[in-house]
């Protein structure tokens, strides 16, 4: 959980941000009315977007570490394997064990149940990799999916998601 905690802290401090998969130049959540915009402002802030300028428009903080995606009807951050890990290690070296690399840190995220329960990519010999392939239109994105619920409230929606995946496999 230390990598997930470091990434949460990094995003909330505005030293990194997550972009919308539909349009990487904008904040992930855009409301259609005043009430919705106000409610989503907090989520955008948690994802590293900072209100700036006199008009209150949002600007990204730090480097981009992933995409906001929808997986099985749940919002999740698809973290970039190397970029997100390196940003977290630089910002919070005390949370990342010395000598730990991106692959082993992300495998721990999967092993501890903090990544969403989806089918990971397979490497040579059928071994599971630390990445998940997300298809958006004709673009393939690869990364590690962590639900917003897990990232920001420590909650778990995994049992519900595992049931959904089993239903899809049947």
matplotlib code that plots the C-alpha trace (Angstrom):
import matplotlib.pyplot as plt

x = [0.0, 3.0, 3.1, -0.6, -0.3, 2.6, 0.7, -2.4, -0.2, 1.5, -1.8, -3.4, -0.4, -0.7, 2.8, 1.3, -2.0, -4.3, -5.8, -9.1, -8.7, -11.0, -9.0, -5.6, -5.6, -8.4, -9.4, -10.9, -14.3, -16.4, -19.8, -22.7, -24.4, -23.3, -24.0, -22.2, -19.2, -18.9, -19.2, -16.6, -14.1, -13.0, -12.4, -10.4, -8.4, -7.7, -6.5, -3.9, -5.8, -5.4, -7.7, -5.7, -6.3, -9.0, -11.6, -11.1, -10.1, -8.2, -4.6, -2.6, -0.1, 3.2, 3.6, 0.9, 1.0, -2.0, -5.5, -8.9, -10.8, -14.0, -13.6, -16.7, -18.7, -16.2, -13.9, -10.2, -6.8, -4.8, -1.3, 1.7, 4.0, 7.3, 6.2, 4.0, 6.4, 9.4, 7.4, 6.2, 9.8, 11.2, 8.5, 8.2, 11.4, 10.5, 7.4, 9.2, 11.7, 15.3, 16.2, 12.6, 11.9, 8.7, 7.9, 8.1, 6.3, 3.4, 3.3, 2.9, 0.0, -1.7, -0.7, -2.1, -5.4, -5.1, -5.3, -8.7, -9.4, -9.0, -7.1, -3.5, -1.4, 0.7, 4.3, 6.4, 5.5, 2.1, 3.4, 1.2, 2.8, 2.2, 0.2, -3.4, -4.3, -7.1, -8.6, -10.0, -11.3, -8.4, -5.8, -4.3, -3.2, -1.2, -0.9, -2.1, -5.7, -6.6, -10.2, -10.8, -12.5, -9.3, -7.1, -8.9, -11.1, -9.2, -12.5, -12.7, -15.1, -13.2, -15.7, -18.3, -15.9, -14.7, -18.4, -18.9, -15.8, -16.9, -20.3, -18.5, -16.4, -19.4]
y = [0.0, 2.3, 3.0, 3.7, 6.0, 7.9, 8.4, 9.6, 12.1, 13.2, 13.9, 15.6, 17.9, 19.0, 17.7, 15.3, 15.0, 12.5, 13.4, 12.6, 9.7, 11.4, 14.7, 14.8, 18.5, 18.9, 18.0, 14.5, 15.6, 18.3, 19.0, 20.1, 22.3, 24.5, 21.9, 19.1, 21.4, 22.2, 18.6, 17.5, 20.2, 18.3, 15.1, 17.1, 18.6, 15.2, 14.2, 16.9, 19.8, 23.2, 26.2, 29.0, 32.4, 34.9, 32.8, 29.8, 27.5, 24.3, 23.7, 20.5, 20.2, 18.6, 15.8, 13.5, 10.1, 8.4, 8.5, 8.6, 5.6, 3.7, 0.0, -2.1, 1.1, 2.3, 5.3, 4.3, 5.8, 3.9, 4.7, 4.8, 2.0, 3.9, 7.6, 7.2, 5.0, 7.4, 10.4, 8.7, 7.5, 11.0, 12.7, 10.1, 8.0, 7.0, 5.2, 3.2, 0.7, 1.3, -0.6, -1.5, -1.1, -0.3, -3.9, -5.2, -2.2, -2.6, -6.4, -5.7, -3.4, -6.3, -8.9, -6.8, -6.3, -2.6, -2.8, -3.5, -7.2, -7.3, -9.6, -8.5, -8.7, -11.9, -12.1, -14.9, -18.2, -17.0, -15.1, -12.2, -8.8, -5.7, -4.0, -4.1, -3.2, -0.6, 0.0, 3.4, 3.7, 2.5, 3.3, 0.8, 2.2, 0.1, 0.7, -0.3, 0.4, 1.6, 2.5, 6.0, 4.4, 2.5, 5.5, 8.1, 6.5, 3.2, 1.4, -1.8, -2.4, -5.5, -8.2, -6.5, -6.1, -9.7, -10.8, -8.7, -10.2, -13.7, -12.9, -11.6, -14.8, -17.1]
z = [0.0, 0.4, -3.4, -3.5, -0.4, -2.0, -5.2, -3.3, -1.4, -4.7, -6.4, -3.5, -3.0, -6.7, -7.6, -10.1, -11.9, -13.7, -17.1, -18.8, -21.2, -23.6, -23.6, -21.8, -21.9, -19.4, -15.9, -15.7, -14.4, -16.1, -14.7, -16.8, -14.3, -11.3, -8.6, -10.5, -11.2, -7.5, -6.5, -9.0, -8.1, -5.1, -7.1, -9.7, -6.9, -5.4, -8.9, -9.0, -10.7, -9.1, -9.4, -10.9, -12.4, -11.8, -13.6, -11.4, -14.3, -13.5, -14.3, -13.9, -11.1, -11.8, -14.3, -15.6, -13.9, -15.4, -17.0, -15.4, -17.0, -16.5, -15.8, -15.1, -14.4, -11.8, -12.0, -11.8, -12.3, -14.9, -13.5, -15.9, -14.7, -14.8, -14.7, -11.6, -9.8, -10.4, -9.4, -6.1, -5.4, -5.9, -3.7, -1.0, -0.8, 2.8, 1.5, -1.2, 0.1, -1.0, -4.1, -5.0, -8.7, -10.5, -11.5, -7.9, -6.4, -8.8, -8.3, -4.6, -5.3, -7.2, -4.6, -1.7, -3.6, -4.2, -8.0, -9.6, -10.1, -13.9, -16.2, -16.4, -19.5, -19.9, -20.7, -22.2, -20.8, -19.6, -16.6, -15.4, -15.8, -13.6, -16.4, -17.6, -21.2, -21.5, -24.9, -25.6, -29.2, -31.3, -28.7, -26.3, -22.9, -20.5, -16.7, -13.3, -12.5, -9.0, -8.2, -6.9, -4.0, -3.0, -3.8, -1.8, 0.8, 1.3, 0.6, -1.4, -4.2, -5.2, -4.2, -6.3, -9.3, -9.0, -9.2, -12.3, -13.9, -13.2, -14.7, -17.9, -18.1, -17.9]

ax = plt.figure().add_subplot(projection="3d")
ax.plot(x, y, z, "-o")
ax.set_aspect("equal")
plt.show()
